Amino acid sequence: MTPINGGNTVPCTYIVSGGASRLGAAVVRRLHSAGHNIVVGDLDEGAALALSEELGERCFGAACDVGEDLHLEQLVRVARDRFEGLDGIVNNAVTYIDNGIFSSREEWHRAFNVNVFGGARLVAEAVPLLARSLNPAVVNVASIAAKMAQKGRALYPVAKAAIMHLTRMQAVELAEHKIRVNSVSPAWTWSRPIEQASGGDRQHADDVGATLHPLGRIADAEEVADAVVFLLSPQASFITGTDL
């Protein structure tokens, strides 16, 4: 995303995992509207393809299980072959499976494989391509859940806490390639889980969230997307290893 001609930008290419979810799609739309190319990976192939069809030729949708290295390699290959490069990654793929501290070993493995290992492997796979970019950046989606204990939950918060420290480790390790790595930690955001929990009643979700959020409501996905886009942009050119 290199500024030219008084503030215009050269089109860049971004991979967004979990890119067909409400938050992922908000990020994709923000980036696409700015003129960039997007590779959308999502476990829901139909949703990824539908988003790609909606946005047009600068958006490529593909089935992606981030627990499968071959799928991650495919996303990087698409960026290279179709768009001739890669400038950034948004690791947004997530599973909400969580039976608290009594979760089975299999559930722990599944939670970390999707929430942590997938994003870690995607970045590692993409480093040679990212290193060629003029403004390479990675944004890992963490959560405020990583910063506090909640009764009845363990897998999601602990995995998100791991993402925050992974972000710091990646930032230090990849600084020699000028690859910036940051995370965002959204508060409650209007998303599929909250929509389901509230029966689709946004006002109810805002009313419940008002007791926990100073602005008296929960966030919109587009507001989180704006934070992600900022961290990818040249305006954040000296920000790395940080959680927003």
C-alpha positions in Angstrom: 0.0 0.0 0.0 2.5 2.6 -1.2 1.4 6.2 -1.4 2.0 7.9 -4.8 0.6 10.9 -6.7 -0.5 13.0 -3.7 -1.9 10.2 -1.6 -3.2 7.7 -4.1 -2.1 4.1 -3.5 -0.6 1.4 -5.6 -2.9 -1.7 -5.4 -1.6 -4.3 -2.9 -2.6 -7.9 -2.3 -3.8 -9.3 1.0 -4.8 -12.7 2.3 -7.7 -12.8 4.8 -8.3 -16.1 6.5 -11.8 -16.5 7.9 -12.5 -13.8 5.3 -16.2 -14.7 4.7 -17.3 -14.3 8.3 -18.9 -11.0 9.4 -15.6 -9.5 10.6 -13.5 -11.0 7.9 -15.9 -9.8 5.2 -15.8 -6.3 6.7 -12.0 -6.3 6.4 -12.2 -7.7 2.9 -14.7 -5.0 1.8 -12.7 -2.2 3.3 -9.5 -3.3 1.6 -11.3 -4.0 -1.7 -13.0 -0.6 -1.7 -9.5 1.0 -1.4 -8.5 -0.7 -4.6 -6.6 -3.7 -3.3 -6.6 -7.4 -4.3 -7.8 -9.9 -1.8 -7.5 -13.6 -1.4 -10.3 -14.8 0.8 -9.9 -18.1 2.5 -12.7 -19.6 4.5 -13.9 -23.0 5.7 -17.3 -22.0 4.2 -16.3 -22.3 0.6 -19.8 -21.2 -0.6 -19.6 -18.0 1.4 -16.0 -17.3 0.2 -17.1 -17.7 -3.4 -20.2 -15.6 -3.0 -18.1 -12.7 -1.5 -15.6 -13.1 -4.4 -18.5 -13.0 -6.9 -20.0 -9.9 -5.2 -16.7 -7.9 -5.3 -15.4 -9.0 -8.7 -12.1 -9.8 -10.3 -9.8 -8.3 -7.6 -11.2 -10.8 -5.1 -10.5 -14.5 -5.2 -12.4 -16.8 -2.8 -11.2 -20.3 -1.9 -12.0 -23.1 0.6 -9.5 -23.0 3.4 -9.2 -25.1 6.5 -6.3 -23.4 8.3 -5.6 -26.7 10.1 -4.4 -28.0 6.7 -1.0 -26.8 5.5 -1.9 -27.6 1.9 -4.7 -25.1 2.1 -2.4 -22.4 3.5 0.1 -23.0 0.7 -2.7 -22.6 -1.8 -3.6 -19.2 -0.5 0.0 -18.0 -0.8 0.2 -19.6 -4.3 -2.9 -17.8 -5.5 -1.5 -14.4 -4.3 1.7 -15.1 -6.1 0.3 -16.5 -9.3 -2.9 -14.4 -9.7 -1.8 -11.1 -8.2 2.0 -11.3 -8.6 2.8 -10.7 -4.9 1.7 -10.4 -1.4 1.7 -7.4 0.9 -0.2 -8.5 4.0 -2.1 -11.2 5.9 -5.0 -10.9 8.3 -5.3 -14.0 10.4 -9.0 -14.0 11.3 -9.9 -17.7 11.1 -11.4 -18.9 14.5 -13.2 -21.6 16.2 -15.4 -20.8 19.3 -15.5 -24.4 20.6 -15.0 -24.1 24.4 -16.0 -26.3 27.3 -13.9 -24.4 29.7 -11.2 -26.0 31.9 -13.0 -29.4 31.4 -12.5 -29.4 27.6 -11.1 -32.6 26.2 -7.6 -33.0 24.9 -9.1 -33.2 21.4 -10.9 -29.9 21.9 -7.8 -28.2 23.1 -5.9 -29.5 20.0 -8.7 -28.3 17.7 -8.9 -24.8 19.3 -5.2 -24.2 19.1 -4.8 -25.8 15.6 -7.4 -23.3 14.2 -6.9 -20.2 16.4 -3.1 -20.3 16.8 -1.2 -22.8 14.6 -3.0 -22.0 11.4 -2.1 -18.3 11.5 1.4 -19.1 12.6 2.0 -21.5 9.7 0.4 -19.1 7.1 2.8 -16.3 8.1 5.8 -18.7 7.9 4.7 -19.9 4.5 4.3 -16.4 3.2 7.5 -14.8 4.5 9.5 -15.2 1.2 6.7 -13.4 -0.7 6.0 -10.8 2.0 9.7 -9.9 2.2 9.5 -8.6 -1.4 6.8 -6.0 -0.5 7.5 -2.4 0.1 5.1 -2.4 3.1 4.6 -5.9 4.4 2.4 -6.3 7.4 0.5 -9.0 9.3 -2.5 -8.5 11.6 -3.5 -11.3 13.9 -7.0 -11.1 15.4 -6.8 -11.6 19.2 -9.5 -10.6 21.7 -10.0 -8.8 24.9 -10.9 -12.3 26.2 -7.2 -12.9 26.3 -6.8 -10.3 29.0 -9.3 -11.5 31.6 -10.6 -14.7 33.1 -14.2 -15.8 32.5 -16.0 -18.6 34.2 -16.9 -21.4 31.9 -14.4 -20.5 29.2 -10.8 -21.5 28.6 -9.9 -22.6 25.0 -10.8 -19.4 23.3 -9.3 -17.0 25.8 -6.1 -19.0 26.2 -5.7 -19.4 22.5 -6.2 -15.6 22.0 -3.6 -14.9 24.7 -1.2 -17.2 22.8 -1.9 -15.2 19.6 -0.9 -12.0 21.4 2.5 -13.3 22.4 3.0 -15.0 19.0 2.5 -11.6 17.5 5.3 -10.2 19.6 7.6 -13.1 18.7 6.8 -12.7 15.0 7.4 -9.0 15.1 10.9 -9.5 16.6 11.8 -12.3 14.3 10.5 -10.7 11.1 11.8 -7.2 11.7 14.9 -8.0 9.6 12.6 -8.4 6.6 10.7 -5.1 7.5 7.6 -7.2 8.0 5.4 -5.6 10.7 3.3 -7.8 12.9 0.5 -6.5 15.1 -2.7 -7.8 16.7 -6.2 -6.3 17.3 -8.2 -7.3 20.4 -11.8 -6.5 19.7 -14.3 -6.1 22.5 -17.8 -7.6 22.0 -18.5 -7.1 18.3 -21.8 -7.8 16.3 -20.8 -11.1 14.9 -22.3 -14.5 14.2 -21.9 -15.8 17.8 -23.4 -12.7 19.4 -26.1 -12.6 16.8 -27.0 -16.2 17.6 -26.8 -15.6 21.4 -29.1 -12.6 21.1 -31.6 -14.2 18.7 -30.6 -11.6 16.1 -31.7 -8.7 18.4 -29.0 -6.1 18.1 -30.6 -3.8 20.6 -30.6 -6.5 23.2 -26.9 -7.2 22.4 -26.2 -3.5 22.9 -28.1 -3.4 26.1 -26.2 -6.3 27.6 -22.9 -5.0 26.3 -23.6 -1.6 27.7 -22.7 -2.9 31.2 -19.2 -3.8 30.0 -18.4 -1.2 27.4 -17.9 2.5 28.2 -19.7 3.7 25.0 -22.8 1.9 26.0 -22.9 -0.6 23.1 -21.0 -3.3 21.3 -18.8 -2.7 18.3 -19.7 -3.0 14.6 -17.5 -5.3 12.5 -16.7 -2.4 10.3 -15.2 -0.5 13.2 -12.8 -3.4 13.9 -12.1 -3.6 10.2 -10.9 0.0 10.2 -8.4 -0.8 12.9 -7.1 -3.7 10.9 -6.8 -1.6 7.8 -4.9 1.1 9.7 -2.4 -1.5 11.0 -1.8 -2.7 7.5 -1.3 0.8 6.1 1.8 3.1 5.8 0.2 5.2 8.5 1.3 2.5 10.9 4.8 2.2 9.4 6.6 2.3 12.8 4.1 0.1 14.7 5.0 -3.5 15.3 4.6 -6.0 18.1 1.7 -4.0 19.4 -1.9 -5.0 20.4 -4.6 -2.5 19.5 
